[in-house]
Amino acid sequence: MIKVEEKLFQNRYRVDAGRPHVNIRQPDVCAHECKTQQCTVCCPAGCYTLEGNGRVVLISDGCLECGTCRIICDEHRNVDWEYPRGGYGILFKFG
Amino acid sequence: MSEKFDAIVVGAGPSGNAAAFTLAKAGLNVLQLERGESAGSKNVQGAILYADALERMIPDFRDSAPLERHIIEQRMWVMDDDSFIGTHYRSEGFNKEPYNRYTIIRAQFDKWFSGKVQEAGALLVCETTVTSLLRDDKNRVVGVQVDREGGTIYADVVILADGVNSLLAKKADFHPELEPKNVALAVKEIHFMPQEVLQERFNIGEEEGVVIELFGKITNGMMGTGFLYTNKESIAIGVGCMLSDFKDQQTTPYALLEQLKEHPSIKPLLAGGEMKEYTAHLIPEGGYKAIPKIYGDGWMIVGDSGMFVNAVHREGSNLAMTTGRLAAETVIEMKTAGKDMTSANLAEYRKKLDESFVIKDLKKYQEMPEIFHHNRQFFTTYPELVNRSAHNMLHVDGVDKKTKEREIFSSFKQKRSLFGLMGDAYKLWRAFR
């Protein structure tokens, strides 16, 4: 199993502590209404993890700001997605 | 900040820089807003720069732009699990100045381009996210709201160059949310290694570069492709598939990339390299039919935000720069003629685009996304069949060639039926003609 954390470790971030720019709107919808929970598969930074109790937990610190989660959640529209405040988030060294 | 500008450009990628540069050079009062700490710090690409689009704005860009290598060889590899069959096109013609294509590192290139924009006289403000567009009582766009205190800024026209995730355009109802079938998700790594090692490995000189486009079984049946580009002292390797396909399966994007890096034809090319960054990016690949309305009262859309990517030929930044430039030229014309930035007047932008290679190319391939969406055999069965046919023919084992030919033909028929084969050939011909 590949650890995405090892990849993200190479990246540079300025985390806006306590102000995540992506949020799950209603966690209960992920747990009970979403059958596929594909955010846990598709996010290229592994920000979404599926807990044992069927809940989806989002930690957006490693977010690459690609927008995937927002777009694939097209059935429930349960992701609040904004850009980080100016200057925060991922800072690509090479891009 | 309650100053009023002639134009506000949101974003400092290729399209935003092209627009701001063209406007500023014509003497307009331009404000450019960038959410990253500097131009390029939020931007991701493969990355290939096509000289032409930039050359039309900055003819002597080669003197100062941070370019990695000019491309002299293009390889296309059709991959099976442990083999590839492919073509290489290498030409001394590509080794003559002025060079046509270069590999670049976007963080460096965008910063350089942004420098040119500022030299031309535009005001760039970084670390500033535009949160919404301002409208007047007639619903015309008259400026932007930014995430800084008192951040209300006015302008005659706002050019959205804010990339594939154009939240601004979506919030303003210029177009609906992106659909998974119209965007590809690509992930990429950059691997550093000594320049000499890289040059020996790819059989190239100091400034020369190689591009490898990859498709076939590396995408696990998803509609997508991979790539490997040589930079000065690094290799960019990535893979991307349609988001609708990623959504329907269980492989993570990073696992797909690992799998590609482990392919026996790729692994030796990366050997000894040091991975220094991992990136992900959406590519708007919906093509002609997915282009939204790109102008209105007081606003225009350029670059990725307007779906301006030619997925078939892997062109994007040149479409971005061209749309940025043409939008700016439209604004300049209106300004010079003393006309308002109304939807009717800005329609000239779309007319200019229709006459350019941008719309002509996208129109040419408008059926392509549909065809590939519905015909997975192009990513699975065919790559497998052609690879195995090559293996069969080249593997010397006492079986005569005629028998081998028969075996190959029957394996094609078995997997895809004669009717299917002819149908696929027709579909491809129609899509590419």
Interface residues (C-beta under 8 A of the other chain):
Chain A: I2 V4 K7 L8 Q10 N11 R14 T36 Q38 V41 C42 C43 P44 A45 G46 L64 E65 C66 G67 T68 R70 I71 I72 D74 W81 E82 Y83 P84 R85 G86 G87 G89 I90 L91 F92 K93 F94 G95
Chain B: R35 G36 E37 G40 S41 K42 N43 V44 Q45 A47 I105 R106 A107 Q108 D110 C126 E127 T128 T129 V146 D147 R148 V164 N165 L167 E177 L178 E179 P180 V183 L185 V187 E189 I190 S234 L243 F246 K247 Q249 Q250 T251 T252 P253 Y254 A255 E258 M275 K276 E277 Y278 T279 A280 H281 L282
